[in-house]
Every structure is written in structure tokens, then in C-alpha cells.
């Protein structure tokens, strides 16, 4: 009887964990739909603007048991992230997509580009210096037949 009761408890816990993660995924999926990406159109002066955004969502979960214990544990989580990308402008029977530039992205790129060049230059300098040290004495350079310094008269 104890085995059957323990198995039933484990199955109920696993089912509860699965149901919790499933409910979370369904809730997030409902919110991360096309209506979240393409907002409600706005019309003014004969121009219709449809906002466009990128929406990402994810969910995860798990369960386990500590060594030597009979109780199971489970947990889960998820999230949604939305970021504006631009808008679709409908005017005079034609449509045009306009991207919104993120000034933070431009600033980060402007800062990281020189830093990446500096890092690449430092790596190249260190590599060439190490290569030069390792090759020191490998090649025999013949002595010049003429004096290296000019004698002044």
C-alpha cells in the first residue's frame, strides 16, 4: 500500500508541475501574439500608422529530489520581452516601413568598435613579440663586408 501511495503522490506532484508550466506557457503565448507585435493602427490627416515591435517569450521548468530525501520539488518560470522596431506608414494607397533607430545601440557600437580594434592590435602585438622571442637565434645573419659606420675624414 505504501508503494502505491508514494507512486500516486509522485505522479500528482509531476502532474502539478507539468500543469503549472503548461498554464504559464499558454498565458505567455496568449500575450505574445501578432497583436502585441503589430499594435492598433492610428489614423490622422489621411495617414495611418501601424506600430511594429519584436516580441520574445520563453518558459522553463524542472523538478528534482535531493539525495536521500523522499520529497520532490519543482519550479518554473517564464517571461516576455517586447521592443519597438518601427512603424508602417500607409498613405495615398501605398505603404512604407520606417525603422526606429535605437540611440543606445548606436552609442554602444560607437564605443565598442574602437575598443575591439585596440584589443585586436594588442593581441597582434603580443603575439608577434612572443613569436620574435621564440625565433631568436634561429636564423644566422651573415656579417656585412663593409663597415656599418662611415668613417669621417
WOZI-V314865 format. One line per field, one symbol per residue. phi: phi as a letter, one per 40 degrees, with the letter a starting at -180 (. if undefined). burial: 1 if it has 16 or more other C-alpha atoms within 10 Angstrom, else 0. A space follows every 50 residues. Layout:
phi=???
burial=???
This chain:
phi=.cccccccccccccccccccccccccccccccbccccbcccbbafgbbbb cbbcbbaaaaaaaaaccgbcccbaaaaaabbbbcbiabbbafgbbacbcc ccccccccccccccccccccccccccccccccccccgcbccccccbccbc ccc
burial=00000000000011001101110110010001000111000000000111 11101000100000000000000000000000011111110000000000 00000000000000000000000000000000000000000000000000 000
